[in-house]
Amino acid sequence: MPPLSELPGSVSRETLLRALTRLGFIIDKSGGKGDHCKITWPRNQKSITLPYRTLPKKVLKYLLKEIETISNVNWERIRKEL
């Protein structure tokens, strides 16, 4: 997991969703509560909820940690797809 200083200042949700789709995640925009969406890793059907807004560093770091936990997809792979 990269330190906060290596993460971008903020990432839009749509940019992150496009990168995760390219890596094989399933995106369900109606699967979250309100404006949130659900991203699922198809190999084990585990999912996390992604908030609807630009993602500041602290939120992005938390989401990257959760993504790596459920799928073993790390920040380096995601960053290449951004």
C-alpha positions as CSV (number, residue, x, y, z in Angstrom):
1,M,0.0,0.0,0.0
2,P,1.5,3.4,-1.0
3,P,1.8,6.2,1.5
4,L,-0.6,9.1,1.2
5,S,2.2,11.3,-0.3
6,E,2.3,8.9,-3.4
7,L,-1.4,9.0,-4.1
8,P,-2.9,11.6,-6.4
9,G,-4.6,14.6,-4.8
10,S,-8.0,13.3,-5.7
11,V,-9.5,10.9,-8.2
12,S,-13.0,11.1,-9.7
13,R,-15.2,8.1,-9.1
14,E,-15.8,7.6,-12.8
15,T,-12.0,7.4,-13.5
16,L,-11.6,4.8,-10.8
17,L,-14.6,2.8,-12.0
18,R,-13.2,2.7,-15.6
19,A,-9.9,1.4,-14.3
20,L,-11.5,-1.2,-12.1
21,T,-13.7,-2.4,-15.0
22,R,-10.6,-2.9,-17.2
23,L,-9.1,-5.0,-14.4
24,G,-12.2,-7.3,-14.3
25,F,-14.4,-5.9,-11.6
26,I,-18.2,-5.9,-12.0
27,I,-19.7,-2.4,-11.4
28,D,-23.3,-2.2,-10.2
29,K,-24.4,1.4,-10.0
30,S,-27.8,0.4,-8.6
31,G,-26.3,-1.9,-5.9
32,G,-25.4,0.8,-3.4
33,K,-27.4,2.9,-1.1
34,G,-28.3,6.3,-2.6
35,D,-25.6,7.6,-4.9
36,H,-23.1,4.9,-4.0
37,C,-22.2,2.0,-6.2
38,K,-21.1,-1.6,-5.6
39,I,-18.0,-3.1,-7.1
40,T,-17.6,-6.9,-7.1
41,W,-14.6,-9.1,-7.7
42,P,-16.1,-11.9,-9.8
43,R,-13.7,-14.7,-8.7
44,N,-14.9,-14.7,-5.1
45,Q,-18.0,-12.5,-5.3
46,K,-16.8,-10.2,-2.6
47,S,-17.7,-6.5,-2.9
48,I,-17.2,-3.1,-1.5
49,T,-19.3,0.1,-1.8
50,L,-17.8,3.1,-3.5
51,P,-19.1,6.6,-2.6
52,Y,-20.4,9.0,-5.2
53,R,-18.0,11.9,-5.2
54,T,-14.4,12.8,-5.9
55,L,-12.3,10.6,-3.8
56,P,-9.8,12.5,-1.5
57,K,-6.5,10.8,-0.5
58,K,-7.7,9.3,2.7
59,V,-10.8,7.8,1.2
60,L,-8.8,6.5,-1.8
61,K,-6.3,4.9,0.5
62,Y,-9.0,3.1,2.4
63,L,-10.7,1.9,-0.8
64,L,-7.4,0.7,-2.3
65,K,-6.7,-1.3,0.9
66,E,-10.2,-2.9,0.7
67,I,-9.8,-3.6,-3.1
68,E,-6.4,-5.3,-2.4
69,T,-7.9,-7.4,0.4
70,I,-10.8,-8.8,-1.7
71,S,-8.9,-9.2,-5.0
72,N,-5.1,-8.9,-4.6
73,V,-5.2,-6.1,-7.2
74,N,-2.7,-3.5,-5.9
75,W,-2.3,0.2,-6.5
76,E,0.4,-0.2,-9.1
77,R,-2.0,-2.2,-11.4
78,I,-4.8,0.3,-10.8
79,R,-2.6,3.2,-11.5
80,K,-1.6,1.8,-14.9
81,E,-5.2,1.7,-15.9
82,L,-6.1,5.2,-14.8
